[in-house]
Amino acid sequence: MLEAISNTCPILYLHEISNLFTLNIFEQLYIPRLVADELGCYDLNAEDIALSSPISIVPINREQRDNYFTFSDCPIILSLSKE
């Protein structure tokens, strides 16, 4: 299963260029509650984004975060699961 944890920027930027559908490459997409709240500041409700699998708003602790690759220098690339 291809999973990802996203921060605000990839979702926001893909929304701005009408390409949110590209997130469908992930079978599961997770975002922290703070990311969902920040998206709300831009009138974008994470729970209403129409993807093949819904975005899961979850608490993400350090252990979970450390099990995912992160690409902090590239805001368009999401964090991909190591598994």
Rosetta blueprint (number, residue, H / E / L):
1 M L
2 L L
3 E E
4 A E
5 I E
6 S L
7 N L
8 T H
9 C H
10 P H
11 I H
12 L H
13 Y H
14 L H
15 H H
16 E H
17 I L
18 S L
19 N L
20 L H
21 F H
22 T H
23 L H
24 N H
25 I H
26 F L
27 E L
28 Q E
29 L E
30 Y E
31 I E
32 P L
33 R H
34 L H
35 V H
36 A H
37 D H
38 E H
39 L H
40 G H
41 C L
42 Y L
43 D L
44 L L
45 N L
46 A H
47 E H
48 D H
49 I L
50 A L
51 L L
52 S L
53 S L
54 P L
55 I E
56 S E
57 I E
58 V L
59 P L
60 I L
61 N L
62 R H
63 E H
64 Q H
65 R H
66 D H
67 N L
68 Y E
69 F L
70 T L
71 F L
72 S L
73 D L
74 C L
75 P L
76 I L
77 I L
78 L L
79 S E
80 L E
81 S E
82 K L
83 E L
